[in-house]
């Protein structure tokens, strides 16, 4: 997942992209085959673990099963380099069982974290100083981020792109990868279940209709009627499919629409509030700041697309200078 998101240049999406460096204990040695979707593949790492200290973001992709069960310890040399990278200010990321390496290094102590649900009990048992949550796809704790399994790892990588480059770039990349775009919440400390709109086929049409009519005063009753369900059944089915309530789902979609409009247009905040269904500019500011962590104006200033109407030719480049190198490492 890290390779798919960070390792392929995307000149049509951004002027600059990430530089991915694969690190291993022994550089230039093929890594053991990893099975993904029934296929095996090998990676050749050109850098040793000591290169982690030079990265702005360190992604630990996995650890061997023996390190999960406790039959084998995560290599001390790797733990030392992870700590050194964290002290140097690197953003630390784990995908699935990579959380065991961050936990063994003490980097998850006192933090909320997650991993694949089949491993969270072991993570909590072996590292009691970590607050383990097995009900989420990923957790963003600022400078330390953890995710569940393969699909959730992709969610987290796209979430990082959203944090660094904005929703417009992340959504376009998601379309290229043929995966659902993330919901808003790039700056939130805790990100709960994403929105798998197509998980329940009976809900997909009404949810697609709702996202096309966010400027309307949508109600649970109206959505339930379109889904041919009682409001109570609709509430229960949507919560089971998305992990959130209908009202929270609508708010998430409206904030996502507001992010896109802030990045891709020069519409005033008042009109963005109306078109996203959030109503007044004050209501937009209140929800946007609470969820994203910055005001709409500050968000637009940081992530305004150079292609947006009336954007100046010297529009600010997204802050990739702060993320020139991503190191992915597997124990």
N, C-alpha and C positions, 0 to 999 in steps of 0.2 A: 504494500500500500504506500509506503514512504517513497519507493522508487517511482511508482506511477504518478504521484502528486508532485514530488519535489525534484525528481531526477530527469524529467523531460522538459527542455526549454519550451516556453509558451510565448513566443514573440508577438502573437496576435492578441494576447491577453494583457501583457504588461511589458514595459520597456526593458525591465530587468527581471530575472527569475532567480530561483535558489540555485546554489552550487551544492550538489549532493556528493558527499565523500563517504564511501563504505569503509568501515574500520573493523579489524579483526585482530586477534592475538598475534597471528603470523601474517603479515601483509603478503599480497600476491599469491596467496594460497586459496584454492577454491573452497568455498564453504560447503558443508554437508548439504545434500539436497533437501529442500523443504517442500512438503506436499501442500498445494493450494488448489482446491477444487478438483482433486484427483490427479493433478499433474505435479511432476517433480522438476526442480530447476536448481542450478547452482549459481552462486555469485562469487566473483573474484574481488577481494578487498585490496585496495592499493595502499591503505593506510593502517598503521598500528593503532592500538588504543590510546597511545600518547597524543594522537592528533585530536582527541576529543576536546582537549583544553583550548584548541584554536577555533572551535565551532561556536556559533551563536545559538544553535538549537541542537540538542543531542536527542536522538530517537533510539530507544532500546527496543528492538523489534520482538525479541523473544529470548527465553532461556531454555535449556534442555529440561525434559520432564523430570529428570533426577533432581534438578535444582528446585523444582516446584514441590516435590514430595519431601525434600530435605535429605535425600540419600547422598546428595552431592552439594557442595557449597558453590555459590557463584565465585569465580576466580578472584582472589584478593586483589590481583593487579588491576582487574577491571573495576572493582569497587573503588580502588584508590583513584583511578582516572575519572570515574564518574563524580566523585567528591571534588576532585580538583577542577573539573569543568564547571560544576555548580558554584564553587567559590569564585571562579572567574566570571560568573554572571551569565552562564549559558542557561537557556530555557531547557528544562529537562522533560522529556516525553517518553512514555512507555506505551507499547501496543500489546495488548493481551498479557502474556506471562512476563513481558519485560518489566512489569510492576514489581516482580520479585527481586530483580536486580536493584531497582531504585530503593525498595524497602530494605534490602540487605545493606545498602550503602547508607542507610539512615536518612535518606532524602524525603521519605514519606512520613516520618515521625510527626505526629500532631496534625496531620493533614487528612483530608478526605480523598479517597482513591478508589479505583475499581479495576477489575480484570474480567476475563471471561467468567460467566456465572459458575462454571464447573470447577474453577480454581479459587473463587473468592473465599470459601471456607478455609482452605489451606493458607491463603494469604492472611486472613484474620487470625488464625491460630498461631502461625509462626511469627507474626509481627503485631503484637497487641497494641503497640503505640500508634498504629495506623487505623483510621476510621474507614473501614471497608464498606462500600455500598454496592450490592450486587443487583440493584434494580435500575441501573442507568447504563447508557451506552458509553458515556465518557464524562470525566470530571475535569473542569478547568479551574485550577487553583492558582492562576496567575503565572508564576514561573515554573510550575510543575503541573503536567497534564497527564492523565492516564486514561486508557480506553479498554473496552471489552474485546471481543473477538475480531475476526477478519473484517466484516462489514463495518463494525463500530470503529475499527482502526482507520478505515477510509473516511468515516464521518469526522473523526478527530483531525485527520490531516487536512481535510477541507475546511474544518473550523479554524485551523491555524492560518490557512490562506485567507480566510475571511477576516481574521484578526489583523493580519499584516497588510492585506491589499484591498480589503473591503468586500461587501456582499456581491457587487456587480461582477468582479473577477472570479470570486468563488462560485457563483451561480453559473457563469459561462464555462468554467472548468468542469463543474458537475455535469453539465449537459454534454460536454465532450466525452466524459467518462461514462455517460449513460447511467447516471445514478441520481437519486433525488437531491435537490439542492437543500442546504441546511436551513433550518428555521433561524430566526434572529436569536441573539444572546451571546455575541462574540466576546463581550467583556464581562459576562456574568461569572461569578466564582464557581457556581454549581450549575451544570447543564444536565437536565434530566432527559427523558426519552425523546428522541427525535420523532418526526411525524411521518410514518410509513403509510402514505395516503392509500396505496394500492394493496395494503395487507388484507383488507376486507373488501372484496369486490362489490358487495352491495352498497358500501359507503362511497366508493371511489367516484361515481358520477355526481353525487350531491356535493362532495367536498370540492371536486373540480369546479362545479358551478359556483360554489361559495367563493372560491378564490378569484373568480372572474367578476364577482359582484360585491367586492368588499366595501364599495362606497355606499352600499345600501344598508338600511337598519335591519340587519339579519337577526332573527330570533331562533331559539331552539325549536319552537313550535313550527316555524316555517321550514326549517331544515328537516325536521322529522317528517313533516307532510311530504316533502319532496322525496325523502327516502322511503316513504310508505311504511313508517313505523310510528309507534306511540312515542311521545317525548321521553318517557322513561326508558323505553327500549333503545331509542337513539342515543341517549346519554350513556347508557351502559355499553353499547356496541362501540361508540366512538372512543370512550375511555379505554376499553380493552384493546382497540386497534392502535391508538396513539399514545396511551399512557398519560393523557391529560383530559381535562374537562372540555366540553364544547366551547364555553366562553373563553377559556385560556387558549384553546386552539385558534379561535378567531382572532384573539389579540396577537398571537404569534404571527399569523398570516398578515395581519394589518401592519405590524411592525416590519415584517419582511418587505412588504410593498413600499412602506415609507423609506426604508433603506435604499431600495432600488431607485425610487424617485429622487432621493437626495443625491445619489451618485450620478444618475444618468440624465437629469433635467435641471433647468434653472428655475423651476416653479417655486414660488414663495412658500414658506412653511405653512401658511394658512390653507393654500390649495392642496398641499400634500396631505394635511390633516383630513381634508374633505375627501380626497380621492382614495385614501387608504382606509376610510371608514372610522377614523379616530376622532372626527369632528373638529373641534377648535384647535388652534395652534397651541393653546395652553395644555389641552389634554394630550396632544401629541408629545409635547416637551416632557410632560410628567411621566408618561409611560415609557417613552424612548430613553430618557435619562435613567429611569429605574432599571430598565432591562438591559440596555446596551452599555451604560456607564458613562456616556458623554451626551451633551446636548445635540439636537439635530444640526445646529449650526456648526458646532465643532466637528461633528461626524462628516458633514459635507466638505468642510475645509480640508480634512485629512484624506477623504476618499473620492472626491469629485473626479469623475472620468474626464480625461482630456477630450473625449468625443462628445461630451454633453453639449447641448445647444447653448450658445453664447459663452462657452467656457473660454477663458483667455488662452492664448497660445503657450503661455508660460505656466500652465496649470501644474500644481504640485505633483511630483512623482510620488507614488505610494512609498512608504518608508522601508524599502528593501535594503537600503544602506545599513539598516540595523540588523538585517538577517541575510548576510552574504553567503553564509555557509551552514549547511545542515549535515551533521554526521549521523549516519545510521549504523548501529552496532548490534550484533547478535552474539550472545554468549555461547 
